[in-house]
Amino acid sequence: MRDLLEYLAKSLVDHPEEVQVNETETDTTVVLELTVAKDDIGKVIGKQGRIARALRTIVKASAVKNGKRAIVEIVD
């Protein structure tokens, strides 16, 4: 899941070298914190949050296959 989110975020932004994903895992939940460059935050969120919502949907679908619950947080 972490690699998937990192790959998707790097393909969206202008500064892929600044993309970082921190993963915190419990028994049933995985929290992924996505950090990007200040200039790229709008590209990751998208108009009215559509891209962020799509990223969360894709990661959640991947997590369900592993029997987990995923939460994606975009850190400023």
mmCIF file of the N, C-alpha and C atoms, coordinates in Angstrom:
data_MODEL
# 
_entry.id   MODEL 
# 
loop_
_atom_site.group_PDB 
_atom_site.id 
_atom_site.type_symbol 
_atom_site.label_atom_id 
_atom_site.label_alt_id 
_atom_site.label_comp_id 
_atom_site.label_asym_id 
_atom_site.label_entity_id 
_atom_site.label_seq_id 
_atom_site.pdbx_PDB_ins_code 
_atom_site.Cartn_x 
_atom_site.Cartn_y 
_atom_site.Cartn_z 
_atom_site.occupancy 
_atom_site.B_iso_or_equiv 
_atom_site.pdbx_formal_charge 
_atom_site.auth_seq_id 
_atom_site.auth_comp_id 
_atom_site.auth_asym_id 
_atom_site.auth_atom_id 
_atom_site.pdbx_PDB_model_num 
ATOM 1   N N  . MET A 1 1  ? 0.826   -1.195 0.000   1.00 0.00 ? 1  MET A N  1 
ATOM 2   C CA . MET A 1 1  ? 0.000   0.000  0.000   1.00 0.00 ? 1  MET A CA 1 
ATOM 3   C C  . MET A 1 1  ? 0.868   1.256  0.000   1.00 0.00 ? 1  MET A C  1 
ATOM 4   N N  . ARG A 1 2  ? 1.914   1.218  0.805   1.00 0.00 ? 2  ARG A N  1 
ATOM 5   C CA . ARG A 1 2  ? 2.807   2.375  0.896   1.00 0.00 ? 2  ARG A CA 1 
ATOM 6   C C  . ARG A 1 2  ? 3.441   2.658  -0.465  1.00 0.00 ? 2  ARG A C  1 
ATOM 7   N N  . ASP A 1 3  ? 3.914   1.603  -1.113  1.00 0.00 ? 3  ASP A N  1 
ATOM 8   C CA . ASP A 1 3  ? 4.554   1.761  -2.413  1.00 0.00 ? 3  ASP A CA 1 
ATOM 9   C C  . ASP A 1 3  ? 3.572   2.251  -3.470  1.00 0.00 ? 3  ASP A C  1 
ATOM 10  N N  . LEU A 1 4  ? 2.357   1.762  -3.400  1.00 0.00 ? 4  LEU A N  1 
ATOM 11  C CA . LEU A 1 4  ? 1.320   2.188  -4.345  1.00 0.00 ? 4  LEU A CA 1 
ATOM 12  C C  . LEU A 1 4  ? 1.045   3.675  -4.205  1.00 0.00 ? 4  LEU A C  1 
ATOM 13  N N  . LEU A 1 5  ? 0.846   4.145  -2.992  1.00 0.00 ? 5  LEU A N  1 
ATOM 14  C CA . LEU A 1 5  ? 0.580   5.566  -2.759  1.00 0.00 ? 5  LEU A CA 1 
ATOM 15  C C  . LEU A 1 5  ? 1.768   6.417  -3.190  1.00 0.00 ? 5  LEU A C  1 
ATOM 16  N N  . GLU A 1 6  ? 2.965   5.962  -2.889  1.00 0.00 ? 6  GLU A N  1 
ATOM 17  C CA . GLU A 1 6  ? 4.164   6.715  -3.271  1.00 0.00 ? 6  GLU A CA 1 
ATOM 18  C C  . GLU A 1 6  ? 4.286   6.802  -4.790  1.00 0.00 ? 6  GLU A C  1 
ATOM 19  N N  . TYR A 1 7  ? 4.030   5.711  -5.486  1.00 0.00 ? 7  TYR A N  1 
ATOM 20  C CA . TYR A 1 7  ? 4.095   5.696  -6.949  1.00 0.00 ? 7  TYR A CA 1 
ATOM 21  C C  . TYR A 1 7  ? 3.070   6.651  -7.555  1.00 0.00 ? 7  TYR A C  1 
ATOM 22  N N  . LEU A 1 8  ? 1.840   6.596  -7.065  1.00 0.00 ? 8  LEU A N  1 
ATOM 23  C CA . LEU A 1 8  ? 0.788   7.465  -7.589  1.00 0.00 ? 8  LEU A CA 1 
ATOM 24  C C  . LEU A 1 8  ? 1.103   8.936  -7.334  1.00 0.00 ? 8  LEU A C  1 
ATOM 25  N N  . ALA A 1 9  ? 1.571   9.252  -6.138  1.00 0.00 ? 9  ALA A N  1 
ATOM 26  C CA . ALA A 1 9  ? 1.882   10.642 -5.801  1.00 0.00 ? 9  ALA A CA 1 
ATOM 27  C C  . ALA A 1 9  ? 3.044   11.161 -6.636  1.00 0.00 ? 9  ALA A C  1 
ATOM 28  N N  . LYS A 1 10 ? 4.067   10.351 -6.835  1.00 0.00 ? 10 LYS A N  1 
ATOM 29  C CA . LYS A 1 10 ? 5.218   10.782 -7.628  1.00 0.00 ? 10 LYS A CA 1 
ATOM 30  C C  . LYS A 1 10 ? 4.840   11.048 -9.076  1.00 0.00 ? 10 LYS A C  1 
ATOM 31  N N  . SER A 1 11 ? 3.861   10.321 -9.586  1.00 0.00 ? 11 SER A N  1 
ATOM 32  C CA . SER A 1 11 ? 3.445   10.541 -10.973 1.00 0.00 ? 11 SER A CA 1 
ATOM 33  C C  . SER A 1 11 ? 2.592   11.797 -11.129 1.00 0.00 ? 11 SER A C  1 
ATOM 34  N N  . LEU A 1 12 ? 2.079   12.345 -10.035 1.00 0.00 ? 12 LEU A N  1 
ATOM 35  C CA . LEU A 1 12 ? 1.228   13.529 -10.087 1.00 0.00 ? 12 LEU A CA 1 
ATOM 36  C C  . LEU A 1 12 ? 1.984   14.838 -9.923  1.00 0.00 ? 12 LEU A C  1 
ATOM 37  N N  . VAL A 1 13 ? 3.098   14.834 -9.218  1.00 0.00 ? 13 VAL A N  1 
ATOM 38  C CA . VAL A 1 13 ? 3.744   16.076 -8.786  1.00 0.00 ? 13 VAL A CA 1 
ATOM 39  C C  . VAL A 1 13 ? 4.898   16.488 -9.701  1.00 0.00 ? 13 VAL A C  1 
ATOM 40  N N  . ASP A 1 14 ? 5.351   17.752 -9.539  1.00 0.00 ? 14 ASP A N  1 
ATOM 41  C CA . ASP A 1 14 ? 6.491   18.270 -10.288 1.00 0.00 ? 14 ASP A CA 1 
ATOM 42  C C  . ASP A 1 14 ? 7.822   17.934 -9.623  1.00 0.00 ? 14 ASP A C  1 
ATOM 43  N N  . HIS A 1 15 ? 7.802   17.710 -8.314  1.00 0.00 ? 15 HIS A N  1 
ATOM 44  C CA . HIS A 1 15 ? 9.018   17.400 -7.559  1.00 0.00 ? 15 HIS A CA 1 
ATOM 45  C C  . HIS A 1 15 ? 8.892   16.019 -6.911  1.00 0.00 ? 15 HIS A C  1 
ATOM 46  N N  . PRO A 1 16 ? 9.021   14.944 -7.704  1.00 0.00 ? 16 PRO A N  1 
ATOM 47  C CA . PRO A 1 16 ? 8.822   13.595 -7.142  1.00 0.00 ? 16 PRO A CA 1 
ATOM 48  C C  . PRO A 1 16 ? 9.854   13.212 -6.092  1.00 0.00 ? 16 PRO A C  1 
ATOM 49  N N  . GLU A 1 17 ? 11.014  13.865 -6.103  1.00 0.00 ? 17 GLU A N  1 
ATOM 50  C CA . GLU A 1 17 ? 12.037  13.519 -5.115  1.00 0.00 ? 17 GLU A CA 1 
ATOM 51  C C  . GLU A 1 17 ? 11.648  13.946 -3.708  1.00 0.00 ? 17 GLU A C  1 
ATOM 52  N N  . GLU A 1 18 ? 10.661  14.827 -3.575  1.00 0.00 ? 18 GLU A N  1 
ATOM 53  C CA . GLU A 1 18 ? 10.237  15.295 -2.260  1.00 0.00 ? 18 GLU A CA 1 
ATOM 54  C C  . GLU A 1 18 ? 9.016   14.560 -1.712  1.00 0.00 ? 18 GLU A C  1 
ATOM 55  N N  . VAL A 1 19 ? 8.560   13.543 -2.419  1.00 0.00 ? 19 VAL A N  1 
ATOM 56  C CA . VAL A 1 19 ? 7.406   12.762 -1.954  1.00 0.00 ? 19 VAL A CA 1 
ATOM 57  C C  . VAL A 1 19 ? 7.869   11.786 -0.877  1.00 0.00 ? 19 VAL A C  1 
ATOM 58  N N  . GLN A 1 20 ? 7.183   11.809 0.263   1.00 0.00 ? 20 GLN A N  1 
ATOM 59  C CA . GLN A 1 20 ? 7.478   10.883 1.355   1.00 0.00 ? 20 GLN A CA 1 
ATOM 60  C C  . GLN A 1 20 ? 6.174   10.294 1.868   1.00 0.00 ? 20 GLN A C  1 
ATOM 61  N N  . VAL A 1 21 ? 6.214   9.011  2.165   1.00 0.00 ? 21 VAL A N  1 
ATOM 62  C CA . VAL A 1 21 ? 5.051   8.335  2.744   1.00 0.00 ? 21 VAL A CA 1 
ATOM 63  C C  . VAL A 1 21 ? 5.502   7.656  4.030   1.00 0.00 ? 21 VAL A C  1 
ATOM 64  N N  . ASN A 1 22 ? 4.895   8.051  5.141   1.00 0.00 ? 22 ASN A N  1 
ATOM 65  C CA . ASN A 1 22 ? 5.175   7.425  6.437   1.00 0.00 ? 22 ASN A CA 1 
ATOM 66  C C  . ASN A 1 22 ? 4.027   6.488  6.781   1.00 0.00 ? 22 ASN A C  1 
ATOM 67  N N  . GLU A 1 23 ? 4.367   5.291  7.199   1.00 0.00 ? 23 GLU A N  1 
ATOM 68  C CA . GLU A 1 23 ? 3.358   4.270  7.462   1.00 0.00 ? 23 GLU A CA 1 
ATOM 69  C C  . GLU A 1 23 ? 3.346   3.909  8.947   1.00 0.00 ? 23 GLU A C  1 
ATOM 70  N N  . THR A 1 24 ? 2.147   3.918  9.524   1.00 0.00 ? 24 THR A N  1 
ATOM 71  C CA . THR A 1 24 ? 1.945   3.479  10.895  1.00 0.00 ? 24 THR A CA 1 
ATOM 72  C C  . THR A 1 24 ? 0.898   2.373  10.855  1.00 0.00 ? 24 THR A C  1 
ATOM 73  N N  . GLU A 1 25 ? 1.233   1.229  11.421  1.00 0.00 ? 25 GLU A N  1 
ATOM 74  C CA . GLU A 1 25 ? 0.347   0.066  11.294  1.00 0.00 ? 25 GLU A CA 1 
ATOM 75  C C  . GLU A 1 25 ? -0.038  -0.479 12.665  1.00 0.00 ? 25 GLU A C  1 
ATOM 76  N N  . THR A 1 26 ? -1.342  -0.773 12.813  1.00 0.00 ? 26 THR A N  1 
ATOM 77  C CA . THR A 1 26 ? -1.835  -1.489 13.984  1.00 0.00 ? 26 THR A CA 1 
ATOM 78  C C  . THR A 1 26 ? -2.351  -2.836 13.499  1.00 0.00 ? 26 THR A C  1 
ATOM 79  N N  . ASP A 1 27 ? -3.101  -3.524 14.344  1.00 0.00 ? 27 ASP A N  1 
ATOM 80  C CA . ASP A 1 27 ? -3.589  -4.853 13.957  1.00 0.00 ? 27 ASP A CA 1 
ATOM 81  C C  . ASP A 1 27 ? -4.486  -4.811 12.729  1.00 0.00 ? 27 ASP A C  1 
ATOM 82  N N  . THR A 1 28 ? -5.405  -3.851 12.682  1.00 0.00 ? 28 THR A N  1 
ATOM 83  C CA . THR A 1 28 ? -6.383  -3.829 11.588  1.00 0.00 ? 28 THR A CA 1 
ATOM 84  C C  . THR A 1 28 ? -6.322  -2.575 10.737  1.00 0.00 ? 28 THR A C  1 
ATOM 85  N N  . THR A 1 29 ? -5.517  -1.594 11.124  1.00 0.00 ? 29 THR A N  1 
ATOM 86  C CA . THR A 1 29 ? -5.520  -0.311 10.430  1.00 0.00 ? 29 THR A CA 1 
ATOM 87  C C  . THR A 1 29 ? -4.105  0.101  10.029  1.00 0.00 ? 29 THR A C  1 
ATOM 88  N N  . VAL A 1 30 ? -4.028  0.703  8.845   1.00 0.00 ? 30 VAL A N  1 
ATOM 89  C CA . VAL A 1 30 ? -2.770  1.262  8.365   1.00 0.00 ? 30 VAL A CA 1 
ATOM 90  C C  . VAL A 1 30 ? -3.005  2.741  8.102   1.00 0.00 ? 30 VAL A C  1 
ATOM 91  N N  . VAL A 1 31 ? -2.178  3.593  8.716   1.00 0.00 ? 31 VAL A N  1 
ATOM 92  C CA . VAL A 1 31 ? -2.277  5.032  8.493   1.00 0.00 ? 31 VAL A CA 1 
ATOM 93  C C  . VAL A 1 31 ? -1.090  5.446  7.635   1.00 0.00 ? 31 VAL A C  1 
ATOM 94  N N  . LEU A 1 32 ? -1.379  6.038  6.473   1.00 0.00 ? 32 LEU A N  1 
ATOM 95  C CA . LEU A 1 32 ? -0.348  6.492  5.556   1.00 0.00 ? 32 LEU A CA 1 
ATOM 96  C C  . LEU A 1 32 ? -0.363  8.013  5.519   1.00 0.00 ? 32 LEU A C  1 
ATOM 97  N N  . GLU A 1 33 ? 0.760   8.629  5.867   1.00 0.00 ? 33 GLU A N  1 
ATOM 98  C CA . GLU A 1 33 ? 0.877   10.079 5.844   1.00 0.00 ? 33 GLU A CA 1 
ATOM 99  C C  . GLU A 1 33 ? 1.686   10.475 4.619   1.00 0.00 ? 33 GLU A C  1 
ATOM 100 N N  . LEU A 1 34 ? 1.066   11.220 3.716   1.00 0.00 ? 34 LEU A N  1 
ATOM 101 C CA . LEU A 1 34 ? 1.697   11.636 2.474   1.00 0.00 ? 34 LEU A CA 1 
ATOM 102 C C  . LEU A 1 34 ? 2.199   13.064 2.614   1.00 0.00 ? 34 LEU A C  1 
ATOM 103 N N  . THR A 1 35 ? 3.483   13.267 2.362   1.00 0.00 ? 35 THR A N  1 
ATOM 104 C CA . THR A 1 35 ? 4.098   14.591 2.408   1.00 0.00 ? 35 THR A CA 1 
ATOM 105 C C  . THR A 1 35 ? 4.681   14.898 1.044   1.00 0.00 ? 35 THR A C  1 
ATOM 106 N N  . VAL A 1 36 ? 4.336   16.074 0.496   1.00 0.00 ? 36 VAL A N  1 
ATOM 107 C CA . VAL A 1 36 ? 4.873   16.512 -0.802  1.00 0.00 ? 36 VAL A CA 1 
ATOM 108 C C  . VAL A 1 36 ? 5.401   17.930 -0.659  1.00 0.00 ? 36 VAL A C  1 
ATOM 109 N N  . ALA A 1 37 ? 6.059   18.435 -1.705  1.00 0.00 ? 37 ALA A N  1 
ATOM 110 C CA . ALA A 1 37 ? 6.562   19.803 -1.704  1.00 0.00 ? 37 ALA A CA 1 
ATOM 111 C C  . ALA A 1 37 ? 5.388   20.778 -1.619  1.00 0.00 ? 37 ALA A C  1 
ATOM 112 N N  . LYS A 1 38 ? 5.637   21.961 -1.052  1.00 0.00 ? 38 LYS A N  1 
ATOM 113 C CA . LYS A 1 38 ? 4.570   22.961 -0.906  1.00 0.00 ? 38 LYS A CA 1 
ATOM 114 C C  . LYS A 1 38 ? 3.920   23.316 -2.229  1.00 0.00 ? 38 LYS A C  1 
ATOM 115 N N  . ASP A 1 39 ? 4.723   23.383 -3.296  1.00 0.00 ? 39 ASP A N  1 
ATOM 116 C CA . ASP A 1 39 ? 4.199   23.734 -4.616  1.00 0.00 ? 39 ASP A CA 1 
ATOM 117 C C  . ASP A 1 39 ? 3.268   22.657 -5.172  1.00 0.00 ? 39 ASP A C  1 
ATOM 118 N N  . ASP A 1 40 ? 3.427   21.425 -4.716  1.00 0.00 ? 40 ASP A N  1 
ATOM 119 C CA . ASP A 1 40 ? 2.679   20.300 -5.279  1.00 0.00 ? 40 ASP A CA 1 
ATOM 120 C C  . ASP A 1 40 ? 1.447   19.905 -4.484  1.00 0.00 ? 40 ASP A C  1 
ATOM 121 N N  . ILE A 1 41 ? 1.201   20.541 -3.364  1.00 0.00 ? 41 ILE A N  1 
ATOM 122 C CA . ILE A 1 41 ? 0.087   20.129 -2.503  1.00 0.00 ? 41 ILE A CA 1 
ATOM 123 C C  . ILE A 1 41 ? -1.245  20.229 -3.242  1.00 0.00 ? 41 ILE A C  1 
ATOM 124 N N  . GLY A 1 42 ? -1.405  21.258 -4.055  1.00 0.00 ? 42 GLY A N  1 
ATOM 125 C CA . GLY A 1 42 ? -2.642  21.421 -4.814  1.00 0.00 ? 42 GLY A CA 1 
ATOM 126 C C  . GLY A 1 42 ? -2.843  20.333 -5.849  1.00 0.00 ? 42 GLY A C  1 
ATOM 127 N N  . LYS A 1 43 ? -1.759  19.836 -6.412  1.00 0.00 ? 43 LYS A N  1 
ATOM 128 C CA . LYS A 1 43 ? -1.856  18.772 -7.417  1.00 0.00 ? 43 LYS A CA 1 
ATOM 129 C C  . LYS A 1 43 ? -2.280  17.459 -6.789  1.00 0.00 ? 43 LYS A C  1 
ATOM 130 N N  . VAL A 1 44 ? -1.885  17.242 -5.550  1.00 0.00 ? 44 VAL A N  1 
ATOM 131 C CA . VAL A 1 44 ? -2.244  15.999 -4.866  1.00 0.00 ? 44 VAL A CA 1 
ATOM 132 C C  . VAL A 1 44 ? -3.688  16.066 -4.359  1.00 0.00 ? 44 VAL A C  1 
ATOM 133 N N  . ILE A 1 45 ? -4.135  17.253 -3.981  1.00 0.00 ? 45 ILE A N  1 
ATOM 134 C CA . ILE A 1 45 ? -5.505  17.398 -3.485  1.00 0.00 ? 45 ILE A CA 1 
ATOM 135 C C  . ILE A 1 45 ? -6.493  17.501 -4.647  1.00 0.00 ? 45 ILE A C  1 
ATOM 136 N N  . GLY A 1 46 ? -6.173  18.294 -5.646  1.00 0.00 ? 46 GLY A N  1 
ATOM 137 C CA . GLY A 1 46 ? -7.047  18.437 -6.803  1.00 0.00 ? 46 GLY A CA 1 
ATOM 138 C C  . GLY A 1 46 ? -8.212  19.372 -6.544  1.00 0.00 ? 46 GLY A C  1 
ATOM 139 N N  . LYS A 1 47 ? -8.957  19.652 -7.600  1.00 0.00 ? 47 LYS A N  1 
ATOM 140 C CA . LYS A 1 47 ? -10.121 20.531 -7.479  1.00 0.00 ? 47 LYS A CA 1 
ATOM 141 C C  . LYS A 1 47 ? -11.181 19.854 -6.624  1.00 0.00 ? 47 LYS A C  1 
ATOM 142 N N  . GLN A 1 48 ? -11.585 20.551 -5.596  1.00 0.00 ? 48 GLN A N  1 
ATOM 143 C CA . GLN A 1 48 ? -12.589 20.084 -4.641  1.00 0.00 ? 48 GLN A CA 1 
ATOM 144 C C  . GLN A 1 48 ? -12.223 18.732 -4.024  1.00 0.00 ? 48 GLN A C  1 
ATOM 145 N N  . GLY A 1 49 ? -10.921 18.443 -3.962  1.00 0.00 ? 49 GLY A N  1 
ATOM 146 C CA . GLY A 1 49 ? -10.458 17.216 -3.316  1.00 0.00 ? 49 GLY A CA 1 
ATOM 147 C C  . GLY A 1 49 ? -10.668 15.953 -4.111  1.00 0.00 ? 49 GLY A C  1 
ATOM 148 N N  . ARG A 1 50 ? -10.888 16.068 -5.404  1.00 0.00 ? 50 ARG A N  1 
ATOM 149 C CA . ARG A 1 50 ? -11.189 14.873 -6.210  1.00 0.00 ? 50 ARG A CA 1 
ATOM 150 C C  . ARG A 1 50 ? -10.010 13.922 -6.317  1.00 0.00 ? 50 ARG A C  1 
ATOM 151 N N  . ILE A 1 51 ? -8.808  14.441 -6.514  1.00 0.00 ? 51 ILE A N  1 
ATOM 152 C CA . ILE A 1 51 ? -7.642  13.562 -6.645  1.00 0.00 ? 51 ILE A CA 1 
ATOM 153 C C  . ILE A 1 51 ? -7.331  12.899 -5.305  1.00 0.00 ? 51 ILE A C  1 
ATOM 154 N N  . ALA A 1 52 ? -7.436  13.655 -4.229  1.00 0.00 ? 52 ALA A N  1 
ATOM 155 C CA . ALA A 1 52 ? -7.207  13.076 -2.895  1.00 0.00 ? 52 ALA A CA 1 
ATOM 156 C C  . ALA A 1 52 ? -8.215  11.962 -2.623  1.00 0.00 ? 52 ALA A C  1 
ATOM 157 N N  . ARG A 1 53 ? -9.456  12.189 -2.989  1.00 0.00 ? 53 ARG A N  1 
ATOM 158 C CA . ARG A 1 53 ? -10.500 11.173 -2.791  1.00 0.00 ? 53 ARG A CA 1 
ATOM 159 C C  . ARG A 1 53 ? -10.192 9.929  -3.622  1.00 0.00 ? 53 ARG A C  1 
ATOM 160 N N  . ALA A 1 54 ? -9.725  10.123 -4.848  1.00 0.00 ? 54 ALA A N  1 
ATOM 161 C CA . ALA A 1 54 ? -9.386  8.988  -5.705  1.00 0.00 ? 54 ALA A CA 1 
ATOM 162 C C  . ALA A 1 54 ? -8.204  8.205  -5.137  1.00 0.00 ? 54 ALA A C  1 
ATOM 163 N N  . LEU A 1 55 ? -7.190  8.916  -4.651  1.00 0.00 ? 55 LEU A N  1 
ATOM 164 C CA . LEU A 1 55 ? -6.044  8.244  -4.035  1.00 0.00 ? 55 LEU A CA 1 
ATOM 165 C C  . LEU A 1 55 ? -6.488  7.409  -2.837  1.00 0.00 ? 55 LEU A C  1 
ATOM 166 N N  . ARG A 1 56 ? -7.347  7.984  -2.007  1.00 0.00 ? 56 ARG A N  1 
ATOM 167 C CA . ARG A 1 56 ? -7.838  7.255  -0.829  1.00 0.00 ? 56 ARG A CA 1 
ATOM 168 C C  . ARG A 1 56 ? -8.622  6.010  -1.240  1.00 0.00 ? 56 ARG A C  1 
ATOM 169 N N  . THR A 1 57 ? -9.434  6.126  -2.281  1.00 0.00 ? 57 THR A N  1 
ATOM 170 C CA . THR A 1 57 ? -10.230 4.990  -2.748  1.00 0.00 ? 57 THR A CA 1 
ATOM 171 C C  . THR A 1 57 ? -9.338  3.857  -3.237  1.00 0.00 ? 57 THR A C  1 
ATOM 172 N N  . ILE A 1 58 ? -8.309  4.190  -4.008  1.00 0.00 ? 58 ILE A N  1 
ATOM 173 C CA . ILE A 1 58 ? -7.405  3.168  -4.543  1.00 0.00 ? 58 ILE A CA 1 
ATOM 174 C C  . ILE A 1 58 ? -6.650  2.473  -3.414  1.00 0.00 ? 58 ILE A C  1 
ATOM 175 N N  . VAL A 1 59 ? -6.147  3.255  -2.460  1.00 0.00 ? 59 VAL A N  1 
ATOM 176 C CA . VAL A 1 59 ? -5.391  2.670  -1.349  1.00 0.00 ? 59 VAL A CA 1 
ATOM 177 C C  . VAL A 1 59 ? -6.306  1.820  -0.469  1.00 0.00 ? 59 VAL A C  1 
ATOM 178 N N  . LYS A 1 60 ? -7.527  2.280  -0.237  1.00 0.00 ? 60 LYS A N  1 
ATOM 179 C CA . LYS A 1 60 ? -8.474  1.484  0.565   1.00 0.00 ? 60 LYS A CA 1 
ATOM 180 C C  . LYS A 1 60 ? -8.786  0.161  -0.107  1.00 0.00 ? 60 LYS A C  1 
ATOM 181 N N  . ALA A 1 61 ? -8.951  0.176  -1.433  1.00 0.00 ? 61 ALA A N  1 
ATOM 182 C CA . ALA A 1 61 ? -9.224  -1.069 -2.159  1.00 0.00 ? 61 ALA A CA 1 
ATOM 183 C C  . ALA A 1 61 ? -8.046  -2.032 -2.034  1.00 0.00 ? 61 ALA A C  1 
ATOM 184 N N  . SER A 1 62 ? -6.847  -1.511 -2.084  1.00 0.00 ? 62 SER A N  1 
ATOM 185 C CA . SER A 1 62 ? -5.655  -2.341 -1.914  1.00 0.00 ? 62 SER A CA 1 
ATOM 186 C C  . SER A 1 62 ? -5.577  -2.911 -0.497  1.00 0.00 ? 62 SER A C  1 
ATOM 187 N N  . ALA A 1 63 ? -5.973  -2.111 0.483   1.00 0.00 ? 63 ALA A N  1 
ATOM 188 C CA . ALA A 1 63 ? -5.930  -2.554 1.878   1.00 0.00 ? 63 ALA A CA 1 
ATOM 189 C C  . ALA A 1 63 ? -6.943  -3.657 2.145   1.00 0.00 ? 63 ALA A C  1 
ATOM 190 N N  . VAL A 1 64 ? -8.103  -3.566 1.543   1.00 0.00 ? 64 VAL A N  1 
ATOM 191 C CA . VAL A 1 64 ? -9.150  -4.577 1.751   1.00 0.00 ? 64 VAL A CA 1 
ATOM 192 C C  . VAL A 1 64 ? -8.664  -5.940 1.281   1.00 0.00 ? 64 VAL A C  1 
ATOM 193 N N  . LYS A 1 65 ? -7.874  -5.970 0.207   1.00 0.00 ? 65 LYS A N  1 
ATOM 194 C CA . LYS A 1 65 ? -7.324  -7.236 -0.279  1.00 0.00 ? 65 LYS A CA 1 
ATOM 195 C C  . LYS A 1 65 ? -6.431  -7.884 0.770   1.00 0.00 ? 65 LYS A C  1 
ATOM 196 N N  . ASN A 1 66 ? -5.801  -7.060 1.598   1.00 0.00 ? 66 ASN A N  1 
ATOM 197 C CA . ASN A 1 66 ? -4.925  -7.566 2.653   1.00 0.00 ? 66 ASN A CA 1 
ATOM 198 C C  . ASN A 1 66 ? -5.645  -7.725 3.988   1.00 0.00 ? 66 ASN A C  1 
ATOM 199 N N  . GLY A 1 67 ? -6.938  -7.472 4.012   1.00 0.00 ? 67 GLY A N  1 
ATOM 200 C CA . GLY A 1 67 ? -7.708  -7.612 5.238   1.00 0.00 ? 67 GLY A CA 1 
ATOM 201 C C  . GLY A 1 67 ? -7.476  -6.492 6.230   1.00 0.00 ? 67 GLY A C  1 
ATOM 202 N N  . LYS A 1 68 ? -7.098  -5.335 5.750   1.00 0.00 ? 68 LYS A N  1 
ATOM 203 C CA . LYS A 1 68 ? -6.820  -4.183 6.620   1.00 0.00 ? 68 LYS A CA 1 
ATOM 204 C C  . LYS A 1 68 ? -7.715  -3.012 6.245   1.00 0.00 ? 68 LYS A C  1 
ATOM 205 N N  . ARG A 1 69 ? -7.632  -1.957 7.048   1.00 0.00 ? 69 ARG A N  1 
ATOM 206 C CA . ARG A 1 69 ? -8.327  -0.716 6.786   1.00 0.00 ? 69 ARG A CA 1 
ATOM 207 C C  . ARG A 1 69 ? -7.271  0.357  6.631   1.00 0.00 ? 69 ARG A C  1 
ATOM 208 N N  . ALA A 1 70 ? -7.350  1.171  5.575   1.00 0.00 ? 70 ALA A N  1 
ATOM 209 C CA . ALA A 1 70 ? -6.317  2.169  5.311   1.00 0.00 ? 70 ALA A CA 1 
ATOM 210 C C  . ALA A 1 70 ? -6.875  3.580  5.463   1.00 0.00 ? 70 ALA A C  1 
ATOM 211 N N  . ILE A 1 71 ? -6.039  4.447  6.031   1.00 0.00 ? 71 ILE A N  1 
ATOM 212 C CA . ILE A 1 71 ? -6.365  5.858  6.161   1.00 0.00 ? 71 ILE A CA 1 
ATOM 213 C C  . ILE A 1 71 ? -5.223  6.636  5.533   1.00 0.00 ? 71 ILE A C  1 
ATOM 214 N N  . VAL A 1 72 ? -5.556  7.519  4.582   1.00 0.00 ? 72 VAL A N  1 
ATOM 215 C CA . VAL A 1 72 ? -4.540  8.340  3.919   1.00 0.00 ? 72 VAL A CA 1 
ATOM 216 C C  . VAL A 1 72 ? -4.692  9.779  4.416   1.00 0.00 ? 72 VAL A C  1 
ATOM 217 N N  . GLU A 1 73 ? -3.614  10.318 4.965   1.00 0.00 ? 73 GLU A N  1 
ATOM 218 C CA . GLU A 1 73 ? -3.602  11.702 5.415   1.00 0.00 ? 73 GLU A CA 1 
ATOM 219 C C  . GLU A 1 73 ? -2.585  12.479 4.592   1.00 0.00 ? 73 GLU A C  1 
ATOM 220 N N  . ILE A 1 74 ? -2.996  13.641 4.101   1.00 0.00 ? 74 ILE A N  1 
ATOM 221 C CA . ILE A 1 74 ? -2.081  14.496 3.344   1.00 0.00 ? 74 ILE A CA 1 
ATOM 222 C C  . ILE A 1 74 ? -1.580  15.566 4.299   1.00 0.00 ? 74 ILE A C  1 
ATOM 223 N N  . VAL A 1 75 ? -0.270  15.558 4.571   1.00 0.00 ? 75 VAL A N  1 
ATOM 224 C CA . VAL A 1 75 ? 0.337   16.451 5.557   1.00 0.00 ? 75 VAL A CA 1 
ATOM 225 C C  . VAL A 1 75 ? 0.849   17.696 4.856   1.00 0.00 ? 75 VAL A C  1 
ATOM 226 N N  . ASP A 1 76 ? 0.558   18.856 5.433   1.00 0.00 ? 76 ASP A N  1 
ATOM 227 C CA . ASP A 1 76 ? 1.043   20.122 4.867   1.00 0.00 ? 76 ASP A CA 1 
ATOM 228 C C  . ASP A 1 76 ? 2.509   20.309 5.144   1.00 0.00 ? 76 ASP A C  1 
# 
